[in-house]
Amino acid sequence: MAIKRCCACVGWWQVENFTVSLSDGRALCYLVHHYNSAVLPRHQIRDQTFLSCGVARPSLEDGDSRTWTAADVDELLANEKFNFKLLYDAVSTEYCCSCAGASVN
């Protein structure tokens, strides 16, 4: 509920299916950004992921209209991993935890 409400507030990002929307890390990053943009600035979130390209997980052999290269696949995977690391780093900081009154340990 909080993610859907948060994403509705930003207006430029749509969450339709939480299983898919959470899969590339962007929804959780946007949630943290929405509530504390000092901890996770918007410009650090990488938007180019498999989900943003409209494909769940392309393989190099897919009959997709776009030709996927190994570099494309590697870049999109790297962006997803980066988003999760960015999220982890943001919620692991002392500043964030002290603001929320919670501990990640």
Secondary structure, 3 states (H helix, E strand, C coil): CHHHHHHHHHCCCCCCCHHHHCCCCHHHHHHHHHHCCCCCCHHHCCCCCCCCCCCCCCCCCCCCCCCCCHHHHHHHHHHHHHHHHHHHHHHHCHHHHHHHCCCCC
